[in-house]
Amino acid sequence: MKRLRPVDLAREHGLSPQAVRNYEEAGILPAAERTPTGYRIYTPLHAQALRAFVALVPGHGHRTATAIMEAVNEGRTADALTLVDESHERLLEDRRTLSAVEAALRDLTAAPEPPGGAYDGRGGVEPSGRDRTGGETSVGPLARRLGLRPATLRKWERAGLVRPRRDPRTGYRVYTDADVRDARLAHQLRRGGYLLRQIAPLLERVREAGGVEPLRATLDEWRGRLDARGRALLAGAAELDAYLRQQAL
């Protein structure tokens, strides 16, 4: 079998020979035989193991790619494939999240404000669910507009989905236009089956973007990153499969 030096493996990937040695010590490469003088003897199998690892990193991340290679080299192929499956599952969940956000944004754009007054939660009615300050509302009218119970909005507040301020005079919750936007987006995502702990970081993304419209401009970039990750997972799987086949010879 052809013998290779650390530098031969390293050169293909722009690595240092020491990095190759470190990868072997970490279990990413199978253990190499040694010459009588202590020099490592690598083979084409080691070269393919390194190709597989380098290809796995972009899609799975360094830690998971390392765990995959360790499992394969220890004969735990099923464990390695489970890790691969979990990365694909995370990507699928991210794609579904993106689709839910896109659908929610479409609904926010299309949904008209309900006509007429709304119960104010204290025995009165406010026209269109707004108070006289303009652009602000309280928990009762907002719950009415969304078809929710006020207790649900309070629960969402505790989970960080909405962040109403308190009126210093009355102590009542006051929802701004941004709070209403967040509540409507949360409502759409909840209807799509998403948990509160999944929705909270999405709403934080909306806040960081400065609203729905700036976020809308980032969705194509988000989808592009997911597509790139999907391609990377495919590339990593191809090299890992080549390693498994070569290992079986």
C-alpha positions in Angstrom: 0.0 0.0 0.0 1.2 3.5 -0.8 2.9 5.3 2.1 2.2 8.9 2.7 3.8 11.5 5.0 1.9 14.0 7.1 3.0 16.7 4.6 1.4 14.8 1.8 -2.0 14.8 3.5 -1.6 18.4 4.7 -0.8 19.8 1.3 -4.1 18.9 -0.3 -6.1 21.0 2.3 -3.6 23.8 3.0 -2.9 22.5 6.5 0.3 22.1 8.4 1.8 18.6 9.0 1.3 19.3 12.7 -2.5 19.8 12.2 -2.6 16.3 10.6 -0.8 14.8 13.6 -3.3 16.6 15.9 -6.2 15.2 13.9 -4.9 11.7 14.4 -4.4 12.3 18.1 -8.0 13.6 18.3 -9.4 10.4 16.7 -10.4 12.1 13.5 -7.9 10.0 11.5 -7.3 6.3 12.3 -4.2 5.5 14.2 -1.1 5.4 11.9 1.6 2.8 12.0 5.1 3.9 12.9 8.5 3.3 11.4 11.2 1.8 13.7 12.4 5.4 14.2 9.0 6.6 15.2 7.8 8.4 12.0 4.1 8.1 11.2 3.1 6.1 8.1 -0.1 7.3 6.5 -2.0 5.6 3.7 -4.7 6.6 1.2 -7.2 5.5 3.8 -5.9 8.3 6.1 -6.0 10.7 3.2 -9.7 9.9 2.6 -10.5 10.2 6.3 -9.0 13.7 6.2 -11.1 14.6 3.1 -14.2 13.3 4.8 -13.5 15.4 7.9 -12.7 18.6 6.0 -15.9 18.1 4.0 -18.1 17.4 7.0 -17.0 20.6 9.0 -19.0 23.2 6.9 -22.3 21.4 7.2 -22.0 19.9 10.7 -19.5 22.1 12.5 -16.1 21.2 13.9 -17.4 19.4 17.1 -20.0 17.2 15.3 -17.7 16.4 12.4 -15.1 15.3 15.0 -17.6 13.1 16.8 -18.7 11.6 13.5 -15.1 10.6 12.5 -14.3 9.4 16.0 -17.4 7.1 15.9 -16.5 5.7 12.5 -12.9 5.1 13.5 -14.0 3.3 16.6 -16.3 1.0 14.6 -19.5 2.8 15.8 -20.9 3.5 12.3 -24.5 3.6 13.5 -23.6 6.4 16.0 -21.9 8.3 13.3 -24.9 8.0 11.0 -27.2 9.1 13.8 -25.1 12.3 14.2 -25.5 12.9 10.4 -29.2 12.4 10.7 -29.5 14.9 13.5 -27.7 17.6 11.5 -30.2 17.0 8.6 -33.0 17.2 11.1 -31.8 20.5 12.5 -31.6 21.9 8.9 -35.1 20.7 8.2 -36.4 22.4 11.4 -34.6 25.6 10.4 -36.2 25.5 6.9 -39.6 25.0 8.5 -39.0 27.9 10.8 -38.1 30.1 7.9 -41.2 29.1 6.0 -43.3 29.8 9.1 -41.7 33.3 9.4 -42.4 34.0 5.7 -46.0 32.9 6.0 -46.5 35.0 9.2 -45.1 38.0 7.5 -47.4 37.5 4.5 -50.3 37.3 6.9 -49.2 40.4 8.8 -49.2 42.3 5.5 -52.5 40.9 4.3 -54.6 41.0 7.5 -56.7 44.2 7.9 -57.4 45.8 11.2 -60.7 44.7 12.6 -63.4 47.4 12.4 -65.3 48.8 15.3 -64.6 49.0 19.0 -63.0 46.4 21.2 -63.4 45.5 24.9 -60.8 47.3 26.9 -60.5 44.6 29.6 -61.9 47.0 32.3 -65.5 47.1 31.4 -65.2 49.8 28.6 -64.8 50.0 24.9 -62.0 51.7 22.9 -62.5 52.5 19.2 -60.4 50.2 17.0 -58.7 49.0 20.2 -56.5 52.1 20.5 -56.4 54.6 23.3 -56.1 58.3 22.9 -52.4 58.5 22.9 -52.4 57.0 19.3 -50.5 53.9 18.4 -50.9 52.3 21.9 -53.4 49.8 23.3 -54.0 47.8 26.4 -54.2 44.1 27.0 -57.9 43.7 26.6 -58.3 45.4 23.2 -55.2 43.6 21.8 -56.5 40.2 23.0 -59.8 40.9 21.4 -58.2 41.8 18.1 -56.1 38.6 18.0 -58.9 36.4 19.3 -57.0 35.5 22.4 -57.6 35.7 26.2 -55.7 38.4 28.0 -54.1 35.7 30.2 -52.4 34.4 27.0 -50.8 37.7 26.3 -49.6 37.9 29.9 -48.1 34.4 29.5 -46.4 35.5 26.3 -45.0 38.5 28.2 -43.4 36.2 30.8 -41.9 34.2 27.9 -40.4 37.3 26.4 -42.6 37.3 23.2 -44.1 40.7 23.9 -42.6 43.5 26.1 -45.3 46.0 27.0 -44.4 49.0 29.2 -46.4 49.9 32.3 -48.4 53.1 32.6 -46.8 54.9 35.5 -50.1 56.3 36.6 -52.3 53.2 36.4 -49.8 50.3 36.3 -51.7 48.9 33.3 -49.8 47.3 30.4 -49.4 49.5 27.4 -48.7 47.9 24.0 -47.1 50.0 21.3 -47.3 49.3 17.6 -44.1 47.3 17.8 -45.6 45.2 20.6 -48.8 44.6 18.5 -46.6 43.5 15.6 -44.7 41.1 17.9 -48.0 39.7 19.3 -49.5 39.2 15.8 -46.3 37.5 14.6 -46.3 35.3 17.7 -50.0 34.4 17.1 -49.3 33.3 13.6 -46.3 31.2 14.6 -48.3 29.6 17.5 -51.0 28.7 15.0 -48.3 27.1 13.0 -47.5 24.8 15.9 -44.3 26.6 17.2 -43.5 26.6 20.8 -42.9 29.7 22.8 -39.2 28.9 23.3 -38.9 28.6 19.5 -40.8 31.9 18.8 -38.9 34.1 21.3 -35.6 34.1 19.3 -37.4 34.8 16.1 -39.1 37.9 17.6 -35.7 39.0 18.9 -34.5 38.8 15.3 -37.4 41.0 14.2 -36.5 43.5 16.9 -32.8 43.5 16.0 -33.7 44.1 12.3 -35.8 47.1 13.3 -39.2 45.7 12.3 -40.8 43.4 9.8 -39.8 45.2 6.6 -36.0 45.1 7.3 -36.4 41.5 8.4 -38.1 40.7 5.1 -35.0 41.8 3.3 -32.9 39.3 5.2 -35.0 36.3 4.4 -33.4 35.6 1.1 -30.0 35.7 2.8 -31.3 33.3 5.5 -32.6 30.9 2.8 -29.3 31.1 1.0 -27.4 30.1 4.1 -29.7 27.2 4.6 -29.2 26.1 1.0 -25.4 26.4 1.4 -25.6 24.3 4.6 -27.7 21.7 2.7 -25.1 21.5 -0.1 -22.4 21.2 2.5 -24.2 18.3 4.2 -24.4 16.5 0.8 -20.7 17.1 0.1 -19.8 15.8 3.5 -22.0 12.8 3.1 -20.3 11.9 -0.2 -16.8 12.0 1.2 -17.9 10.1 4.4 -19.5 7.4 2.2 -16.2 7.2 0.2 -14.3 6.7 3.5 -16.7 4.0 4.7 -16.4 2.1 1.5 -12.6 2.4 1.5 -12.5 1.4 5.1 -14.5 -1.8 4.3 -12.0 -3.0 1.6 
